[in-house]
Each structure stands twice: as structure tokens, then as C-alpha cells.
Amino acid sequence: MFGFELAVISGALLFLRRSFDLSGFEQGALVSVVPLGAMVGGLLAGRVADTIGRRGALIGIAVVFIVASALAAGAPNYGVLLVARAVTGVAVGAVSSTAPLYLSEIATPDRRGRLVTLNQLMVTLGIVVAYGVGLAFSGSGEWRAMFAAGLLPAGLLLLGMLRAPETPVRQVQARRGVGVQALMRSAAAPALIVGVTLAVVQQFAGINAVIAFAPTIMQRTGLTASNSILYSIAIGVANVAATAVSIRLVDRRGRRPLLLASTAGTGASLILLGLTFEVSLGDWGSWLALACLLGYVASFAIGLGPIFWLLISEIFPPEFRAAGAGVATAVNWFSSFVVGLVFVPLAAGIGEGPTFWVFAAVCALGFAFARRYVPETKGRGPDEIQTDVRGRFGRRARGRAAPSH
């Protein structure tokens, strides 16, 4: 549902803009309202998950997805559709925080990485499915059917969670109503800095902007992109394939090696992609740009994409885990909104090449931060992780150690 709802709008927009005679601003609002809603959903998710449990939160999120999908499919006018997309965003933000948290807490340490990364694989599959649904209904222009297709995975989520167990961490007394200031004053402060910084780096590496504007990027290099949906499917398949590789490696190689290699590869791909816009390469330029774009997506998907969601489900003490993951998720979605807002004006102002180099610079800063401050969490319990992350910030563990599970 996370991946599907993010991507389904790209195909639906081709047809609903004619149904409702939408302006450019109104079309943009249908896209940007989702990350804004997701920011709210991320902030709410921690409190809800601590209050009614991780399982209860996911059941509620499934219901919200069902309502939002039905509302979008039957929207009689633009205003109702905009509200439906905003509600969808809240659900997306909440599930993006709660699902990795739930999976992390039911998994044994030796399988935690694979199970949580499997969540990211489902996100990438959801994106591909959404593009496929858009392609299937593109001939008829049935944008309502595109939104209605989301009812199936939402219903499956609800049915599945009704049969699923609660996580063992619910036996630990959670600290309800924890705010950002309280987190910063607690023993979870170093973990919060790691989570928030990685949230910003992940989005300011430009992934959502690059994927959203991929056909436009290719057209600027001279390569025909008449069928934007097919281009999106190709990029989506590369995203899925690289995430599948990450699942095989994350519990073998660890989180840090994948994160560092991914950040370096993403940055290098962005540098080369920028060069294709600044240096005349003739007929080879378009194909090199396509190769760089695929390399960028693959590099991101093998580490920086899934590892962020995995780490924010692992690095916080159990009693602060839901609140910390919620704050990091909210920052991630706000960063996504900002990048989407500034990408086109920035590219118009300084050029596409330098814009990609700005993203590459963010990757370089992210690499340096991760090398210094991000702990390895593979196979470790909460006590070991807390000792490592606090030590990296020059802090000794304070107070009673967080209980293991």
C-alpha cells in the first residue's frame, strides 16, 4: 500500500486532469499532499503504536487505507479527491513507521534485517504494481479503477493483521506521549540524531525527484520517452531487483557496509549523471544517462533506501522505539516534500547537471556521517546497540539499560 499509493497517482493524473480540468497547481497538490499527510501520519504513529499496540495500529491503518482508496475512486469532484489523497498520505506515513517497527520486534536478531528489508521490497513491488495498473487502464482512461485497485492490498493487510500476533515489546511499559524535546533529553538522544540525519540524507539524495522526473530527464538528453509509464516500470524493476539483493546481504554483511557502499555508489552515479548534461557526448550521452539513472536507483535500493527504515526500527531503546521511529519518519516525509518542491526550480535556476551534483554532495556528507556515527546493529540486542551508538557520540550509557527481548 505504501508503494502503490505513492505511484498510482502518476498514471491517474494523465486522465483525471481532463475529468476535473485541473490546473498545474492542482495537479501538483494531488502529489505533494501525500508527503505532507505522511509527515502527520509519522508523528501520530508512535503515540498510537504505544497506546493500542503495533498490531492495533496496523489494523487501524488498513481501515484508513480502505476508506481513502474508496473515497478516491468515487470522488465526485477535485476537493473530495484532494481530501482522499491527504488521508492516504496519513496512512502512508503511519504504515511506513509502524510496519518496520512491528517486523523488527517480532523477528529474532539473526533474521531481523531480512524481515524488515522484505518490507522495503514490498514497497518497491507496490510501485511496480501501481505502474502496471496504470498501464492496464491507460487504454480506457479509467483513473477511478486505478485508485480502486488499492482496495485489494488494503483488504489483505486488514485480514492479515487480524490474524497476526502482538509484538513482545508491548510487554515493556512504553513511555506514552513522548515529544521531540523529551527524546532529546533522554538516553535516546544520540539514536534520534542518527535517525533524523539519515532521514534527511535519504531524501536529499534526490531519489523521489529523480524517479518522478525520470522521463523528463531522459528527454532532456535526447532519448525518446514517449511512453513515460514504460520508463517508470523499467526503473521500478531495477528498484525491486536491487532491494532483493539487499535482503540477501543485510544479515550477512551487516547494515553499515551496505549503507556506506550504497551512499558512495549513489553519489558517484549522480556525479556521472550530472556530467551527461554538461559534457557533449553525442549519441552516447543518452545511453550513458540511462545507465547512470539505473545505477543510481540500484545503488540507492541496495542500501540507503531500506537500511534507513531498518535502522530506525533498531537503534532506539525499546521504551522510546515507537516515538523515535515516528519522529524520524515525519522528518523523512517532510524532506521528501521539500525536495519535490525545489527540484524543478533548482534545475531551472542552476541547470540539471549542477542540481545532481548538489544531491551528490549530500551523499558525500551522508557517507561521512554514517562512517562516524551509525552503529552496526546486525545480530545485536538493544543493550549492545545503545552502548555503541552512545559511544560514537562520546556518551556513556546512562541509567538503567533498556530491557532486551
PEKAGI-V372813 format. One record per backbone hydrogen bond with DSSP energy under -0.5 kcal/mol. CO is the residue of the C=O (numbers start at 0). NH is the residue of the N-H. If there is no record, write none. Layout:
co->{CO/CO}
nh->{NH/NH}
//
This chain:
co->{0/1/2/3/6/6/7/8/9/10/11/11/12/14/14/15/16/22/23/24/25/26/27/28/30/30/31/32/33/34/35/36/37/38/39/40/41/42/43/44/45/46/47/48/52/53/54/55/56/57/58/59/60/61/62/63/64/65/66/67/68/69/71/76/77/78/79/80/81/82/83/84/85/86/87/88/89/90/91/92/93/94/96/97/98/99/100/101/102/107/107/108/110/111/112/113/114/115/115/116/117/118/119/120/121/122/123/124/125/126/127/128/129/130/131/132/134/136/136/140/141/142/143/144/146/147/148/148/149/150/151/152/153/154/155/156/157/158/159/160/166/167/168/171/173/174/178/179/180/181/182/185/187/188/189/190/191/192/193/194/195/196/197/198/199/200/201/202/205/206/207/208/210/212/213/214/215/216/217/217/218/225/226/227/228/229/230/231/232/233/234/235/236/237/238/239/240/241/242/243/244/245/248/248/248/249/253/254/255/256/257/258/259/260/261/262/263/264/265/266/267/268/269/270/271/272/273/273/274/274/278/280/281/282/283/284/285/286/287/288/289/290/291/292/293/294/295/296/297/298/298/299/299/302/303/304/305/306/307/308/309/310/310/316/316/317/318/319/320/321/322/323/324/325/326/327/328/329/330/331/332/333/334/335/336/337/338/341/342/343/344/345/345/346/350/351/352/353/354/355/356/357/358/359/360/361/362/363/364/365/366/367/368/368/369/372/376/380/381/382/383/384/385/386/387/388/389/389/390}
nh->{4/5/6/7/9/10/11/12/13/13/14/15/16/17/18/19/21/26/27/28/29/30/31/32/33/34/35/36/37/38/39/40/41/42/43/44/45/46/47/48/49/50/51/52/56/57/58/59/60/61/62/63/64/65/66/67/68/69/70/71/72/73/74/80/81/82/83/84/85/86/87/88/89/90/91/92/93/94/95/96/97/98/100/101/102/103/104/105/106/110/111/378/114/115/116/117/118/118/119/120/121/122/123/124/125/126/127/128/129/130/131/132/133/134/135/136/137/140/141/142/145/146/147/148/149/150/151/152/153/154/155/156/157/158/159/160/161/162/162/163/169/170/171/173/175/177/182/183/184/185/185/188/191/192/193/194/195/196/197/198/199/200/201/202/203/204/206/205/209/210/211/212/213/216/217/218/219/220/220/222/221/227/230/231/232/233/234/235/236/237/238/239/240/241/242/243/244/245/246/247/248/249/251/252/253/253/257/258/259/260/261/262/263/264/265/266/267/268/269/270/271/272/273/274/275/276/276/277/277/278/280/283/284/286/287/288/289/290/291/292/293/294/295/296/297/298/299/300/301/302/303/302/304/306/307/308/309/310/311/312/312/313/314/319/320/320/174/323/324/325/326/327/328/329/330/331/332/333/334/335/336/337/338/339/340/341/342/345/346/347/348/349/350/350/354/355/356/357/358/359/360/361/362/363/364/365/366/367/368/369/370/371/372/373/373/374/379/384/385/386/387/388/389/390/391/392/392/394/393}
//
